């Protein structure tokens, strides 16, 4: 592990906390209490003295998992715990950007053996460090499932009390499911008014099929007024409107984004976005050809003179 835990903020103080709705002293009481409640539940759910490792996941691309991951980690750092956030969303990393940290080598570079040291980076928040995603690799799922990632987690566990792993959306790619044997539990982030029951059910089944343990659910972006209460997780309201993934839920994960034209079920089925995309593009082309042939009017038989 690298001993150079330098701050990479381009020499500027992190002034983007409010913009990204990151937990800080200016956050509303309800938001701070909501995360304190999550922290308490997680503290009492883990009785081991070893470093606890949680995967923070979501069913959809706009659940708000990355922001929630950061804020949960901050809530632990605030009580003196040494906390590490690992950005395992190597297709669309966002942790370093949200924390205003310069893009650097990271997890993918370590797992691909492009660097020997683990580039842990300090943040402006006391007791909080991050391991960025690094360069975008062609095979992130395979890298996360590798023994080398086990060694990374083992090394980091010796230094930190808690590790939170930000993962890609479960219903788009299978990367998060690869972590079932490596983490103590999955923290599901659910966005009110956006995530569907079927989508959440599918994501939960994806985790349970690989014997993953679910630590709990966090309901995000709740409107306190319409929900009819002013406490608990209602304070999450206002997290960026449509979030960081685009106004209509597509963003860079969307219909034609990094995760493949046809989304999760196809990508999971074929274990490769590229293969799935090719397979179903061919299927669409065949379908279009069949439709065209059907639309062409049949030629009337020539009348005999």
N, C-alpha and C positions, 0 to 999 in steps of 0.2 A: 504494500500500500504506500502510496506517495505520502511523504511527510510535508509536502508543500501545499498546505491547505490555504492557498492565497485567495483573496477576494478578487473576482474578475468583473468589476462593475464599471470599467472604463474610467476609474478615478472619480466617479460621481456617486453621491449618496443615493440610496434607493428611494426615489420619490414617487414611485408608481404604485404604492400600496393601495391608495384609495381607488385609483383607476381600475385595478384588478380585483377590488373587493377582498383584498388579503387582510386577514385578521390582524388588528393593531389597536393601539390605545384609543383611536377615534371610532372604532367599530361600535355599533349600538349595543346596548346592554343585552338585548334579546339574542343577538348573534353570538356575543361572547359567552352567554350562559348556555346556548345551544351546543357550542363546541365543548364547553366544560362538561356538559352532560355526556357527550359522546366519549370524551376522555375518561370520565369516571367509569362508564360501562366497560371500556376496553381495559382499564387498569384492573378492574375486579374480575374480568374474564380470563386474565392470564395470571397463573400462580407460580410459574417457573421463574427462576432467578436469571435464566439466560436471556439474551436479547430477543425481544419479540419482533416478529416480522409479519407485516400485514400487506396484502395486495389490495389496493383501492381500485375498484372497477365500476363499470356502468354497463347497462345493456345497450344504450345508444350512444351516438357520437356527441350529443348535446346535453348529457346528464349533468355536467359540471364536475366531473370526477377529479380533474387536475387541480382545480381551485380548492375543492374539498380536501384533497390529499394534502395540499400545502397548509391549509388552515388547521387540519387535525394535527399535523406535525408541529405547527407553531404552538398549538395549545399544550402539547407535551413539553416543548422546549421552554415554555413560560414557567413551568414548575421545576425547572432544573434538570430535566432529562436530556441526555445527549442524543440527538435525533438526526437521522439521515433519510433524505428522500432520494430514491433511485428512480430516474425517469426511464422506464422500460418501453415507453411508446416510441420506438425507434423510427417508425414511419412518419410520425408527426410530433416531434418533441415540443413541449411547451413550458416545462418547469423553469428552465433557465431564462426564458423570455419574460415570464410572469414576475420573476424575482430580479429582473434587470441585470442578469449575469451574462457576460460575454460568452458567445458560443465557443466551445472548447472541445478537446478530445473527451471521450466519455465511455459509457458502458460498451457500446458496440465495438469500439477500438480495442478494449481490453479483451472482450470475448473472441474477437477475430485475431487476437495475438499481434495486433499492430503496435501495442505498447505494453510494457511489463508492469508499470506502476498503475495503481488505481487512482484516477484523478479526482480525489475528493476536494470539493471547493467549499470554502466557508461562505456564509451569507452575512448580511448586515444584521441578521437576527441572532441574538446570543443563543448558543447551544444547537444551532441548526446548520447543517451542511447538506450539500446535494452531490449526487453523482449524475452528471448530465447524460443524455442519451448518446451523444457522440454523432459520428457520421451515420448517414442513413444506409443500412446494409441491404443486400438483396434477400437475405434469409433470416429475419429477426426471430421467428418462432423457433427455428433450429438453434439459434444462439442462446435463447432463453432456456431451452431444455438441456443444454450442454452441461457437462461436469464442471466446465470452467466457471460457469455462473455459480455453481455450488461453492466453489473455492472463493469466489468474490464475496458471496454472502457470509461465508465462514470468517473471512478476514475482517469484514466490516463489523461483524457481530462482536468481535473482540474489543472494538473501540466504542460502539454505540449501544445505548439502552433500548432504542426502538428504531426500526427501519420500516418506512412506508414506501411501497413500490407503486408508482403510477403506471397503470396498464392501459392498453388500447381497448376500445369497446368490445365487449364479449360477443355481441351479435354481428360483428363485422369481420373479425379475424379471431383465430383460436389462440393467439399469443398468451393471453391471461390464463387460460386453462392449463398451459404448460407449467404453471407455477404451483399447482396443487400440492405437490410433494415438498415444495421448498418453503412454503409460508405457513404461519400458524392459523391464518384465517383470511377470508375475503370480506372487505367492507364494501357493501353495495351502495352506490349513490343513485338515487332515483329522483328524476326531475318531475315535480308536480305539474300536471297539465300537459306533459309532453310524452313521457314514457307510457307505454300501454301495458295492460295486464299480460297480454300474450307475449310481448317483448321481454318483460321481466321474467315471466315463467320460463321462457326459452333460455334466458341467460342463467337462471338458477339451475336448470336442468343440465346445462353445459358444465357447470362447476360440480354439481353432485355426481354426475356420471364419472368423473375422474377422481371421486372421493375427496373433493375439496370441502373444507370446513367453512361455513358462513358465520362470520363474527357478528354481523348485524346489518341493518339497513339505515340509510340516512335519507330522509325526504328533503329534497333541495328545492329552492325557489318557490316556497309556499307563500301565497298571498294571505297575510294575517287577517285582513278584513273579510275576504270571501270565505276563508276557512272557519271563521267564527271564534278564533281564540288568539291570544296575544302572547303566548308563552311557548316554551318547547322549541321545536324546530321551525316555527313560523318566522323566526327572525332571519331566515335565509332569503326572504323575498328581496328581489332587486338585484340578483346576481347577474348583471350584464344583459338583461333582456333576453336576447336569443343566444347569449353565450358566445364563446370563442369559435364556434364551429359554423357560423353562417346564419343568416336571417331565416332561412327556410330549412334548417336542420341538415343541409348538405355540407357546407364548408369544404375543408380539404379532405374530409372523410366521405364526401358525398357521392352522389350518383356516378360521377365520373372522376372521383378523387383517387387518392393513393391506395385505397382499399379495394379497388376494382369496380367495374361498371355495374355489377349486379349485386353488390353487397355481401352480407355475411353468410347466408345459408349456402350459397354456391361456393364461396371461398372455403368454408369449413368442410363442405362435402368433398372437395377435391384437394384440400390441404395446400392449395397454391392459388393465389389470386390470379397470377398470370395464366395458369392452366385453365382455371374456371372462366376467366374472361374470354379466352380463345375458344373454349368449348361452347359457351353460350352465344358468342358472336356468330359462330358457325351455325348454331341452331336457329338464331334469328334470321340469318341470311336464307336458310332453307325455308323458313316459315314465310318470309317475304316472297320468295320465288313461287311457293305454292299458292299464295294469295293472288299473285299476278296471273298465274296460269288459270286460276279459277275465274278471275274477272274477265279474261279474254272471251269474247262472244264466239260461240261455236259457228263455224261456217255452214251456211245452208247448203244442202246438196243441190247440185246443178240440175235444173229441170230438163228433161229429155225433150228435144224438139220434135 
